[in-house]
Amino acid sequence: MELIDVIKQRRSIRKFKEDPVPDELIDELLEAARLAPSGSNIQPWRFVIVKSEEIKKKLDEVTPYKFALKAPVLFVCCSDLTAFETRPKRVKELLEAGAFTDVEIDNPDSGKYESNIGKSISISGYLAMNVAIAIEHIVLRATDLGLGTCWIGRVDSEKTKKILGLNDNLYVVMLLPIRYPAQDPGQRPRFSKEEIMIKTV
Ligand SMILES: Cc1cc2nc3c(=O)[nH]c(=O)nc-3n(C[C@H](O)[C@H](O)[C@H](O)COP(=O)(O)O)c2cc1C
């Protein structure tokens, strides 16, 4: 499918078919996540793939969106809270890969430029923002593969971590059920281009 068709076709799918999702497709979704961009290439996304019915039953207490737990495959999308500390290493790799070679950049550490990290958003918010990019890569690739997904932000991170035995370095950002869709909804309400456009200067 053309990218624009994938973007236009994607919907939050809340009704699913019973058909199982092949492992090869799950692998495709992970590949799409892996290729997402991130600030300083810190790649803070981490995933637990839940297939176990027993675990899904236990996750009943973490979200009111029960349809998500009925999916044969549930991505638990996490951020690695230590990822920001790996920034120097990741930047070194980027420099070695030539990402900034012959590019005009003033010294970013000169103190001349404010950063949104730690100012308008916290580090954890910044990490979640990066994870969200990987999630949307998964969502769009899933749409391309004929699968249905739905972002589930209403999730109790601490309870989820306890059930899955995850360590304190992880924060659960989102649940993402993956399944074949049993609905074909029309486009949901959106602002017009005029409404989202502030101005051209
Ligand atoms: C960050 C985020 C969190 C969301 N959380 C939920 C959720 O907890 N439960 C749910 O049913 N849908 C959730 N959604 C889906 C939105 O409701 C949906 O994207 C929106 O209504 C527009 O519909 P569409 O995705 O079909 O275009 C979430 C979407 C995003 C991007």
The ligand as an ORCA input file, in Angstrom:
! r2SCAN-3c Opt
* xyz 0 1
  C      -1.935      8.454     23.099
  C      -3.235      7.768     22.786
  C      -3.937      7.135     23.802
  C      -5.131      6.460     23.509
  N      -5.756      5.765     24.511
  C      -6.887      5.064     24.215
  C      -7.507      4.268     25.217
  O      -7.038      4.180     26.367
  N      -8.622      3.564     24.871
  C      -9.146      3.603     23.607
  O     -10.163      2.921     23.356
  N      -8.577      4.358     22.628
  C      -7.460      5.088     22.906
  N      -6.847      5.821     21.924
  C      -7.432      5.878     20.559
  C      -8.116      7.225     20.315
  O      -9.350      7.258     20.987
  C      -8.300      7.420     18.798
  O      -7.035      7.510     18.173
  C      -9.099      8.664     18.437
  O     -10.403      8.594     18.972
  C      -9.234      8.861     16.923
  O      -9.780      7.715     16.304
  P      -8.963      6.911     15.194
  O      -7.687      6.429     15.820
  O      -9.842      5.770     14.776
  O      -8.689      7.852     14.058
  C      -5.651      6.494     22.188
  C      -4.925      7.118     21.169
  C      -3.725      7.719     21.462
  C      -2.929      8.331     20.325
*
